Amino acid sequence: MDTEFREMMASFPTGVSVVTARDGSAAPRGMTCSSLCSLSVDPPTLLTCLRTESPTLRAVLASGAFAVNLLHGEADWVAALFASGAPDRFEKVAWRPVGHTRSPALIEAAHAVAECTVARTHPSGDHVIVVGTVRAVERFRGFGRESALLYGFRRYGEWPPGVPAAVGDSRAGRERER
């Protein structure tokens, strides 16, 4: 069942983020994460799922805060780096502390960063669901940032910038039906 489940989930394309936090000694921690969703707009809340044994989860729990860095389409190397477990990953990317929580913002790899405080956690299997209240959002503009990094079928892809469909536009409905 593990293999079938993994294969099924690998075929579900999703956006790519890096969740970051500071540990007890203020050292930056972070991991690539595709388990992320918006939970509520009022108050702004999201949830992410982090591996139980991860140093990033320990830092999130110890600090009570984290940042969600939504990667732009040209940051596939950053996603791979933060998925690798390399101990020197923060030495290879540009980052700075964000807002009041001081969680790391990946300033050249992200098109947006949400600064969050932990609202609650729920253990589930080999992960912990972390519900975060969004305290601030920072958007970055510039080269390559008008796209989003996607992951599916065990490879990275890019959602390029485009013209959003207007609500009620009959062409948008026809495009979705294809």
Secondary structure, 3 states (H helix, E strand, C coil): CHHHHHHHHHCCCEECEEEEEECCCCCEEEEEECCEEEEEECCEEEEEEEECCCHHHHHHHHHCEEEEEEECCCCHHHHHHHHHCCCCHHHCCCCEEECCCCEEECCCCEEEEEEEEEEEEEEECCEEEEEEEEEEEEECCCCCCCCEEEEECCEEEEECCCCCCCCCCHHHHHHHHC
